Amino acid sequence: MRQLPIIESEPITNPPSTDYERGKWYKRRGYLDKALESFKEAAKSDPTDNTRSGWKEIDLSWLEYGLLSMRMRAFHKSEEAFKTVLHHAGTYAQEALNHWAALLLLQGTTDEVIYEQLLAETNRFPASHAMVGRSLYYIGAYPFASLCFANQENLNPDTCIPYVSCLIMTDQLPEAIELIDSYLHGSKNSQGEQACPRAAERNHLARIRQLCEWKWEGRAPDRFIIMSELLELARTAISLGMVSVAEELLSDCSDHTDYALICFLYYEGYRGLAVSKINQLEALPLQEHGSYSMNVCFIAAESLYDQGKYDEAASLLEQLRRSYPEHTETRFGEAACYLQSALISLSSRLEEQYPSEPARKEIEQYMDSIHAALHVVESTNWHTTWSPAQRRIEGNSLTMSFLN
């Protein structure tokens, strides 16, 4: 999305009394420096007790401080915040480690160095390899994540599927199949007891195994399976990088499955491919009712917005709003388009020669107000976002995922 400076033009009235809630209040309104200050004050306050529960709000404050510092490119402050949460070893330790891995990636650190640095920092944790494996998986460093998972003491529901995914992403399909079979039929937990995968996990792993067999052995899955399972197979295939498998699964089916394929691709990070498939459609399915057809139209509007074609995006979003009034993201997206168009118009007027300074100041005041309104709209997260791993698929810069 287009980057715009945040200008504090809205009056500050009646902020919450606690530092943490006040920080969130300032952040929603675009007062980022004040939000940062409030989160820092909340993070420095003493917990009511020194148990893990006592650290909960302190850790949340540090996380907010770290993420906001990251957004403002104060990377040394972010690293300090994430390390602090990690050292508390509480509920949010894994989340802090994930964000720290993403921060290092954003700064251009290689996967190998991130792997070594995170392992060194977590060596006092009993499940150090599993923790680091999850963080490396989060940023798409699959070879090193796989190394971590291979060194953990036992398989468990939180690491089995990521480990299998890493093996597939690194073209180790026989090993992935073997791991699935081992986990489903003979894995033990840390106490030596038989692991008992949940039904949803068991079904997901069975689906992954089927896809691996098809890709490795050339054995196609049963084409007479029900449509819902066919779609789920395709979604899973794309999430594992098996795009050609998903395309073959959904070939020669219907417009409905074409729309589903576009959505699966886009939401997994294959944005260019998804948009190219939209461009190949004879027309957008504006008159069709269904979640996939609506999402395809919304993706098309997001693409126009990202290209700076705000008038075209606004027109498309207006049509969607009329057809799907309950879809709030469409309303916010349309508002963002109008605000961006207004900023462009006012900016072009500033470049002209004006006879008086008051006219320029008036335009600048309007722009300040629009900037503030745009920040509020963007803070609703109406636009699709992607994880660091998904952003690496097409070699896109990670910066956008942290500054929006």
Steps between C-alpha positions, in 0.01 A plus 500: 500500500608856446703636791375822654638697794283506809418857605354572839210724413220350709451657846596275789203470733418254779766230449474193727658517844733195486823521301436184298146592394609857436774371271247306295272807495780722364606236249150472348492875446843530347681664792786255471758681711252532786398135458864397518548699819191350661599142415849561638357632827265202524785259430716653774230476767532231766265200469271420792692174543802333345319195365449453128147640526645806669716565196212472252415869452865595533585263215210628290626855550852401396361326190301808401805717563717271290257479208441874496876569518543258211239688302685826567829330403652535847633146472727504806198583718301219341773247568524610863125460545477155341800372696342623823179306436701192404705514820185518710422152360126559529196455278631726224858368475435318171325802349792723599745256342295499178503880483871512574567255214289720270690808617834339421372400156375853439850630573650271237643235732552165329296197602810322628595787729142531627504127574824524695401815687160371612641167614768677704239723664264214590750237613364512857152394385426123514321521164751735338514320164122481470464871583762609250357261241158667528655845462704400196189340350315828561752694290529234229852378585394142434838320476613632838158452656516138389840462671352631823200270491725202428690572822197524728449221748151397391224582254191682621196667341668842503802388299402198291313685223760782475776236485317307228443827311870587519595160356259552211618856439856366472396218262540219753172329418590139601627630833176695546292187435713299742465767768122510460474123533731498800303770674156356430586141583788495743602836647558550871477812711771627738375266776526199271123472460336439164411828329135543411456740206178695490246406232555823304877454513471136392280596203735781399805273511317235299420765239865610489612139462265451208643806326857385561428157352342654193790735438773246577351187346274654237194341656203732459244520782148371450322741265162397638555656842249761606556860395566632852784250547637576153515870588668424832759285322574786261526752785741272686707441187550873446596553863775240445627657179335239274339754269501276192334223701223736609450625145466144371261408779267785410540488123190446288265540794302826498519875533444448873824302533686753283401772746600280792843439347556875458412557867723219625794632298456860609457432871808273504718771346489414129365844422639544152368164385159565656468841332611356165222242526250777580614684186429186298134495608251622243343718768502538876221298669326808639154359440572161655433427864750291688798553725760415237349721230474791745856449618631494143342842441643629827846371407471681166415821687795455738729454201376824344550676833856371530573628148379847600190475277276635773207615285468160333534322832237724661254432217544124537474515879183709475339230286605236754367707789159517336495125440651404838405772751606277791861484376662774710844472336343622177376818669839577653678423173272737311562772759877447469476546122315832533748626759798404284345669196437815704862504615623476142272781391606730783866414450480601134338830600788568738742472211329787321579864562263668744474874550482475878654297778163451678376293205794260535449471876132422449584217259762362739244499782259303281777254420581461870140409573489251212822337616351452846177358356694267271697369797177415683367319193823307445509399868184294438722258300255492212778401257633144479829449683757221465745331733876545448514151348220580255667827401813313401315297237526767232813667638308801629642736761401419854483866593136536402384230737631694796421856398129445433 
